[in-house]
Amino acid sequence: MSHLYGGLALFGVSIGLMVRADLGLDPWDVLHQGLAARTGLPLGWIVNLTAAAVLLLWVPLRQRPGLGTVSNVLVVGLAADAALGVVAEPSGLGWRISLLAVAIIGNGAATGLYIGAGFGPGPRDGLMTGLAARGHSIRAVRTAIEAAALLLGWLLGGTVGIGTVLYAVGIGPIAQFFVSKLEVRPCVAA
């Protein structure tokens, strides 16, 4: 359970760090930031509301949420807002680059923790797997979802930059590394 909630909290913190680095966000957070700018709501609220809206898309796909799914909807945005409340914007480019690197690596570690806990995928991942189960390739579905979130977020004023590119090329290998290291394996009685 600690892997799940630690991972979700770290995921939210990594979002806040990427925002503070101001070098570009991952596709979903470009959308979240754009929506927050348009609505005036705090970024974390938008993260949670978007997760809840995506979760509704699971209904026609007959996906079933787990504890991790529901917890994702509640925890990630709160942690993002908490991080934004305590982490100041760095002034120098070197600090911003460092913050971005910590955010991307932290996001990969967070992914390893909450996925490795085995309590169910996040709303966005469940949407992807639900669509893929309908005969579409995971690669095509994931690419289409991420591209749509990025484009809509950019049109709404979300931050796209080098951080967006670095996240896109780095998060897969980083998350894979941490998922393999942080997966919770059930104890087997001898």
N, C-alpha and C positions, 0 to 999 in steps of 0.2 A: 504494500500500500504506500510505503514511503517513496518507492521508486515512481509510482504514478503521480503523487502530488508534488514531489520534488521536481519531477520532470515538467509538469504543467506550469509550476511556478517559474522554473528556469526558462521555459519557453516564453512566458510573458515578459520576464526580465530582458531576455534577448531582443524582443521586439522593441522595448523601451530604449535599449542601448543602440539599436540600429537607427531609431528615430533621432536620438541625440547625436549620433555620428554625422547625420545629415549628408550622407554620400550615396543614398539610394536604398530602397527597401526591397524586400522580397515581394513577389507579385500580389499576394493577398494583402500584405500590409500597405502596398501602394493604394489598393482599393480602400482599405480601412481608413487610411489617412485622408484620401480624397473625400470619402463620405463624412468623416469627422469635420473636415473643413467646410463642407456644404451644409451640414446640419447644426454645427456648433456643439455637438455632443462630445464628451471626452473620448479619446481614441479607444480606451479599454471597453467602454460601453459599446462602441461600434464593433469591436472584435467579438464581444459576446453576442450581440444582437445578430451579427452576420452568421456566427456559428449556429445560432438557434434557427435562423432562416434556412441555412443549408441543411440542417437536420430535418426540417420539414420536407425537403426534397427526397429524403430517404423513404418516405411513406409509399409513393408509387413504385419504388424500387424494391420494396419489401425487405429493406435492411433493418436489422435490429440493433439499437444502441446498447452499449454496455456501460458499466460504471465509469470507465475511462472516457467514453463519449460524452456523457452528461457532465462529468466533472470538467472536461475540456471547455464546455460551453460556459461554465461558471467561473473557472479559476484563471484562465489565461489572460483575459482582459483586465481582471483585477490586479494581477501581477504586473501587467504592462503599465497600468496607471500608477501603481506604487513606484515602479522604477522611474517613470517620468517625473514623479514628485520628488525624488531624492537625488537623481543624477543630473548634474548641471551640464549644459552644452559646453564641450571643450572648445577652447579658443584657437589652438594651433592645428594645422593639418596633420601633424604627426600624432597628436592625441586622438583626432577624429579617426585616422586610419587604424590606430590601436584599438579604439572602441569598436570599430566595425569588425575587426578580426576577432575580438573577444565575443562579440554578438553572434557572428556566424558559427564559430566553434561551439559556443554555448547553446545555440539553437540545435546543432547536431547532437550534442550531448543530451539535451532535453528530449529530443526525439528518441534517442536510444533508451532513455529512462522510461518515458511514458509508454512507448510501444513495447519495450522489453518487459514491462510489468504485466502485459497480457490482459488488460481490462477493457479492451475494445479500442477501435480506431477513433481518431478525431473526426468531427463532422465532415471536413473536406476530404479526408482520406476515405471515409466510408462512401461518400458520393462517388469518388473515383472507382472504388472496387465494385460498387453497385452497378455503375454504368458498364464497367468492364465485364461483369458477369452476364451482361446482355449480349455478349459476342463482340464487343469492341476491344481493341488492344489497349492495355494499360498505358502504354507509351502515348498513343494517340489521345486517349481520354485525358490523361494528366496534362499533356501539352496544351490541349484545347482549353481546359479549365484554367490553367495558369495564365495562358495568353489572354483569355477573356478578362480575368481579374486584373491583369496588368494593364490592358488597354483601357478598360473602364476606369480604373483607378487613376491612370495618367490623364485621361480626359477630365476627370473630376479634380485634378490638381495635386495628386499624390506625387511623392518624390521618386523619380527614376534617375539612376546614375550608375557609377562604377560599382557601387555596392550591390545593385540589382544584378549586374552581370556576375560579380564574384559569388554572390549567393547562388545564382543559377548553376554555375559550374562547380561550386564547391560543396553544396549541401548534400548531394547524393553520396559522394565518397565519405564525407565526414559522418553523416547519419549512419551509413552502412557500418563504418568502423565502430561507432558507439553502440548500435543495436547489437552487434555480435559480442561486444564486451559487457553490456549491461542487461542482457536478457535474464529474467528471473526464471530459473529452472526449478521445477518442483522437486522436492526431496523424495528420494526413493528409498524405502525401507529395505534394509539388507536381510 
